[in-house]
Amino acid sequence: MNPHAGENSSQDGTIVNHGRDEGRDTSVGDEGDDANELRFDEEARLIREQSHRPETD
């Protein structure tokens, strides 16, 4: 007999988010994935650089 029969058992499961704490994706990808990584790294660098510039008017 199922003890959860008739109950709302939506909270019974566990959500698993693989790799959430691993940081950067280190899996093997194709050339497009590599190009995206380079582009995103460059964009992040430019954003950091611009956020540290003094404002001038």
N, CA, C and O atoms as a printed pandas DataFrame, in Angstrom:
     atom_number atom_name residue_name chain_id  residue_number  x_coord  y_coord  z_coord
0              1         N          MET        A               1    0.838   -1.177    0.000
1              2        CA          MET        A               1    0.000    0.000    0.000
2              3         C          MET        A               1    0.891    1.252    0.000
3              4         O          MET        A               1    1.847    1.341    0.770
4              5         N          ASN        A               2    0.575    2.182   -0.843
5              6        CA          ASN        A               2    1.346    3.416   -0.977
6              7         C          ASN        A               2    0.909    4.409    0.095
7              8         O          ASN        A               2   -0.261    4.791    0.124
8              9         N          PRO        A               3    1.821    4.845    0.988
9             10        CA          PRO        A               3    1.433    5.783    2.051
10            11         C          PRO        A               3    1.092    7.178    1.520
11            12         O          PRO        A               3    0.472    7.974    2.225
12            13         N          HIS        A               4    1.493    7.476    0.285
13            14        CA          HIS        A               4    1.234    8.791   -0.289
14            15         C          HIS        A               4    0.036    8.799   -1.223
15            16         O          HIS        A               4   -0.254    9.817   -1.852
16            17         N          ALA        A               5   -0.645    7.701   -1.317
17            18        CA          ALA        A               5   -1.782    7.632   -2.225
18            19         C          ALA        A               5   -2.834    8.641   -1.787
19            20         O          ALA        A               5   -3.199    8.699   -0.613
20            21         N          GLY        A               6   -3.312    9.425   -2.726
21            22        CA          GLY        A               6   -4.334   10.408   -2.438
22            23         C          GLY        A               6   -3.790   11.721   -1.908
23            24         O          GLY        A               6   -4.552   12.680   -1.787
24            25         N          GLU        A               7   -2.514   11.806   -1.588
25            26        CA          GLU        A               7   -1.918   13.045   -1.107
26            27         C          GLU        A               7   -1.246   13.775   -2.265
27            28         O          GLU        A               7   -0.945   13.183   -3.302
28            29         N          ASN        A               8   -1.021   15.049   -2.072
29            30        CA          ASN        A               8   -0.257   15.813   -3.047
30            31         C          ASN        A               8    1.210   15.509   -2.786
31            32         O          ASN        A               8    1.789   16.019   -1.827
32            33         N          SER        A               9    1.801   14.701   -3.613
33            34        CA          SER        A               9    3.175   14.266   -3.384
34            35         C          SER        A               9    4.176   15.039   -4.236
35            36         O          SER        A               9    5.267   14.539   -4.509
36            37         N          SER        A              10    3.820   16.257   -4.661
37            38        CA          SER        A              10    4.730   17.027   -5.500
38            39         C          SER        A              10    5.991   17.428   -4.751
39            40         O          SER        A              10    7.001   17.723   -5.390
40            41         N          GLN        A              11    5.973   17.451   -3.431
41            42        CA          GLN        A              11    7.134   17.821   -2.635
42            43         C          GLN        A              11    7.986   16.609   -2.251
43            44         O          GLN        A              11    8.985   16.761   -1.549
44            45         N          ASP        A              12    7.609   15.415   -2.698
45            46        CA          ASP        A              12    8.325   14.201   -2.314
46            47         C          ASP        A              12    9.646   14.024   -3.045
47            48         O          ASP        A              12   10.563   13.396   -2.516
48            49         N          GLY        A              13    9.758   14.558   -4.230
49            50        CA          GLY        A              13   10.961   14.358   -5.034
50            51         C          GLY        A              13   12.062   15.331   -4.680
51            52         O          GLY        A              13   11.846   16.296   -3.948
52            53         N          THR        A              14   13.225   15.071   -5.197
53            54        CA          THR        A              14   14.372   15.944   -4.989
54            55         C          THR        A              14   14.819   16.467   -6.340
55            56         O          THR        A              14   14.988   15.697   -7.285
56            57         N          ILE        A              15   15.010   17.767   -6.432
57            58        CA          ILE        A              15   15.499   18.363   -7.673
58            59         C          ILE        A              15   17.014   18.282   -7.656
59            60         O          ILE        A              15   17.661   18.713   -6.703
60            61         N          VAL        A              16   17.567   17.729   -8.713
61            62        CA          VAL        A              16   19.008   17.580   -8.812
62            63         C          VAL        A              16   19.495   18.488   -9.925
63            64         O          VAL        A              16   19.041   18.383  -11.065
64            65         N          ASN        A              17   20.412   19.374   -9.599
65            66        CA          ASN        A              17   20.981   20.281  -10.586
66            67         C          ASN        A              17   22.451   19.911  -10.738
67            68         O          ASN        A              17   23.309   20.432  -10.026
68            69         N          HIS        A              18   22.727   19.023  -11.654
69            70        CA          HIS        A              18   24.089   18.557  -11.852
70            71         C          HIS        A              18   25.000   19.694  -12.267
71            72         O          HIS        A              18   24.652   20.476  -13.153
72            73         N          GLY        A              19   26.144   19.796  -11.649
73            74        CA          GLY        A              19   27.150   20.758  -12.048
74            75         C          GLY        A              19   26.911   22.169  -11.564
75            76         O          GLY        A              19   27.624   23.083  -11.979
76            77         N          ARG        A              20   25.940   22.378  -10.707
77            78        CA          ARG        A              20   25.630   23.733  -10.271
78            79         C          ARG        A              20   26.812   24.399   -9.578
79            80         O          ARG        A              20   27.033   25.598   -9.747
80            81         N          ASP        A              21   27.562   23.643   -8.811
81            82        CA          ASP        A              21   28.669   24.215   -8.049
82            83         C          ASP        A              21   30.027   24.008   -8.710
83            84         O          ASP        A              21   31.061   24.257   -8.090
84            85         N          GLU        A              22   30.034   23.562   -9.939
85            86        CA          GLU        A              22   31.296   23.259  -10.602
86            87         C          GLU        A              22   31.934   24.464  -11.269
87            88         O          GLU        A              22   33.106   24.401  -11.641
88            89         N          GLY        A              23   31.211   25.549  -11.431
89            90        CA          GLY        A              23   31.769   26.710  -12.108
90            91         C          GLY        A              23   31.706   26.550  -13.612
91            92         O          GLY        A              23   30.687   26.132  -14.162
92            93         N          ARG        A              24   32.781   26.880  -14.263
93            94        CA          ARG        A              24   32.850   26.853  -15.717
94            95         C          ARG        A              24   32.680   25.434  -16.264
95            96         O          ARG        A              24   33.174   24.468  -15.683
96            97         N          ASP        A              25   31.981   25.329  -17.377
97            98        CA          ASP        A              25   31.772   24.044  -18.037
98            99         C          ASP        A              25   33.085   23.573  -18.642
99           100         O          ASP        A              25   33.659   24.242  -19.501
100          101         N          THR        A              26   33.555   22.423  -18.190
101          102        CA          THR        A              26   34.821   21.889  -18.682
102          103         C          THR        A              26   34.622   20.665  -19.581
103          104         O          THR        A              26   35.579   19.967  -19.916
104          105         N          SER        A              27   33.375   20.418  -19.963
105          106        CA          SER        A              27   33.126   19.273  -20.829
106          107         C          SER        A              27   33.672   19.555  -22.226
107          108         O          SER        A              27   33.884   20.707  -22.606
108          109         N          VAL        A              28   33.889   18.502  -22.967
109          110        CA          VAL        A              28   34.428   18.635  -24.317
110          111         C          VAL        A              28   33.308   19.114  -25.234
111          112         O          VAL        A              28   32.231   18.520  -25.277
112          113         N          GLY        A              29   33.568   20.180  -25.959
113          114        CA          GLY        A              29   32.581   20.725  -26.878
114          115         C          GLY        A              29   33.154   20.857  -28.265
115          116         O          GLY        A              29   34.283   20.452  -28.539
116          117         N          ASP        A              30   32.351   21.430  -29.128
117          118        CA          ASP        A              30   32.835   21.625  -30.497
118          119         C          ASP        A              30   33.441   23.023  -30.630
119          120         O          ASP        A              30   33.539   23.761  -29.650
120          121         N          GLU        A              31   33.839   23.372  -31.832
121          122        CA          GLU        A              31   34.493   24.664  -32.066
122          123         C          GLU        A              31   33.559   25.828  -31.758
123          124         O          GLU        A              31   34.007   26.884  -31.312
124          125         N          GLY        A              32   32.271   25.642  -31.992
125          126        CA          GLY        A              32   31.299   26.689  -31.677
126          127         C          GLY        A              32   31.247   26.968  -30.191
127          128         O          GLY        A              32   31.175   28.125  -29.776
128          129         N          ASP        A              33   31.283   25.901  -29.372
129          130        CA          ASP        A              33   31.305   26.069  -27.921
130          131         C          ASP        A              33   32.559   26.816  -27.483
131          132         O          ASP        A              33   32.495   27.698  -26.627
132          133         N          ASP        A              34   33.687   26.465  -28.065
133          134        CA          ASP        A              34   34.941   27.136  -27.730
134          135         C          ASP        A              34   34.885   28.613  -28.097
135          136         O          ASP        A              34   35.344   29.463  -27.335
136          137         N          ALA        A              35   34.322   28.919  -29.265
137          138        CA          ALA        A              35   34.206   30.311  -29.698
138          139         C          ALA        A              35   33.282   31.091  -28.772
139          140         O          ALA        A              35   33.554   32.248  -28.454
140          141         N          ASN        A              36   32.189   30.465  -28.335
141          142        CA          ASN        A              36   31.282   31.129  -27.396
142          143         C          ASN        A              36   31.987   31.438  -26.087
143          144         O          ASN        A              36   31.820   32.528  -25.540
144          145         N          GLU        A              37   32.761   30.514  -25.585
145          146        CA          GLU        A              37   33.498   30.743  -24.340
146          147         C          GLU        A              37   34.437   31.935  -24.479
147          148         O          GLU        A              37   34.510   32.785  -23.592
148          149         N          LEU        A              38   35.152   31.991  -25.592
149          150        CA          LEU        A              38   36.060   33.119  -25.817
150          151         C          LEU        A              38   35.304   34.437  -25.885
151          152         O          LEU        A              38   35.730   35.436  -25.306
152          153         N          ARG        A              39   34.176   34.435  -26.596
153          154        CA          ARG        A              39   33.389   35.656  -26.740
154          155         C          ARG        A              39   32.823   36.104  -25.403
155          156         O          ARG        A              39   32.862   37.292  -25.083
156          157         N          PHE        A              40   32.293   35.165  -24.611
157          158        CA          PHE        A              40   31.726   35.516  -23.313
158          159         C          PHE        A              40   32.800   36.008  -22.356
159          160         O          PHE        A              40   32.561   36.933  -21.579
160          161         N          ASP        A              41   33.968   35.406  -22.404
161          162        CA          ASP        A              41   35.079   35.866  -21.559
162          163         C          ASP        A              41   35.483   37.287  -21.930
163          164         O          ASP        A              41   35.739   38.112  -21.053
164          165         N          GLU        A              42   35.542   37.578  -23.236
165          166        CA          GLU        A              42   35.905   38.918  -23.694
166          167         C          GLU        A              42   34.838   39.932  -23.282
167          168         O          GLU        A              42   35.168   41.033  -22.841
168          169         N          GLU        A              43   33.567   39.570  -23.421
169          170        CA          GLU        A              43   32.488   40.474  -23.017
170          171         C          GLU        A              43   32.547   40.756  -21.524
171          172         O          GLU        A              43   32.375   41.899  -21.100
172          173         N          ALA        A              44   32.788   39.729  -20.729
173          174        CA          ALA        A              44   32.879   39.908  -19.278
174          175         C          ALA        A              44   34.059   40.815  -18.924
175          176         O          ALA        A              44   33.947   41.662  -18.039
176          177         N          ARG        A              45   35.184   40.639  -19.612
177          178        CA          ARG        A              45   36.355   41.481  -19.365
178          179         C          ARG        A              45   36.049   42.941  -19.687
179          180         O          ARG        A              45   36.408   43.836  -18.922
180          181         N          LEU        A              46   35.382   43.183  -20.823
181          182        CA          LEU        A              46   35.038   44.552  -21.211
182          183         C          LEU        A              46   34.053   45.186  -20.221
183          184         O          LEU        A              46   34.171   46.366  -19.893
184          185         N          ILE        A              47   33.097   44.409  -19.757
185          186        CA          ILE        A              47   32.136   44.931  -18.774
186          187         C          ILE        A              47   32.852   45.318  -17.490
187          188         O          ILE        A              47   32.585   46.378  -16.924
188          189         N          ARG        A              48   33.769   44.458  -17.022
189          190        CA          ARG        A              48   34.535   44.781  -15.805
190          191         C          ARG        A              48   35.377   46.035  -16.022
191          192         O          ARG        A              48   35.441   46.909  -15.157
192          193         N          GLU        A              49   36.017   46.113  -17.179
193          194        CA          GLU        A              49   36.867   47.264  -17.487
194          195         C          GLU        A              49   36.048   48.554  -17.507
195          196         O          GLU        A              49   36.468   49.565  -16.944
196          197         N          GLN        A              50   34.889   48.520  -18.148
197          198        CA          GLN        A              50   34.049   49.710  -18.241
198          199         C          GLN        A              50   33.453   50.101  -16.895
199          200         O          GLN        A              50   33.240   51.284  -16.629
200          201         N          SER        A              51   33.187   49.122  -16.053
201          202        CA          SER        A              51   32.590   49.430  -14.749
202          203         C          SER        A              51   33.593   50.089  -13.811
203          204         O          SER        A              51   33.186   50.700  -12.823
204          205         N          HIS        A              52   34.889   49.985  -14.087
205          206        CA          HIS        A              52   35.913   50.582  -13.240
206          207         C          HIS        A              52   36.430   51.916  -13.762
207          208         O          HIS        A              52   37.253   52.555  -13.107
208          209         N          ARG        A              53   35.960   52.344  -14.930
209          210        CA          ARG        A              53   36.378   53.623  -15.499
210          211         C          ARG        A              53   35.721   54.770  -14.733
211          212         O          ARG        A              53   34.558   54.668  -14.341
212          213         N          PRO        A              54   36.447   55.841  -14.521
213          214        CA          PRO        A              54   35.804   57.022  -13.919
214          215         C          PRO        A              54   34.867   57.675  -14.928
215          216         O          PRO        A              54   35.142   57.709  -16.127
216          217         N          GLU        A              55   33.753   58.192  -14.412
217          218        CA          GLU        A              55   32.786   58.864  -15.296
218          219         C          GLU        A              55   33.319   60.228  -15.665
219          220         O          GLU        A              55   33.825   60.961  -14.815
220          221         N          THR        A              56   33.205   60.563  -16.932
221          222        CA          THR        A              56   33.620   61.880  -17.399
222          223         C          THR        A              56   32.524   62.482  -18.238
223          224         O          THR        A              56   31.912   61.804  -19.064
224          225         N          ASP        A              57   32.280   63.751  -18.025
225          226        CA          ASP        A              57   31.266   64.463  -18.840
226          227         C          ASP        A              57   31.866   65.683  -19.474
227          228         O          ASP        A              57   31.176   66.408  -20.192
